[in-house]
Amino acid sequence: AFVCTRSMMTPGNDSDFNYFLSELRVNSECAFGEMIRRWGILWRPLEMHFLRRAHVIACCIRLHNFCVDRRLLIEEELMADEDE
């Protein structure tokens, strides 16, 4: 699909590739953790038709991105700020 050039990172024994891959994985896991905290539908297993799950998850991701773009806080963070 892509021509292997010097500027393309590929897996292997290259520690730089492994570092960047690990960094991306950690960021993705943090985003999913925030999304799960924000949307109650994700607090338990999705008990719905299998094909519908992808639409529900995609909707949660879009809503999460909307909130992040507008810097909307998660309710727990708002409550903690009020306590201080």
Order of alpha helices (4+ residues) and beta strands (2+ residues): alpha-alpha-alpha
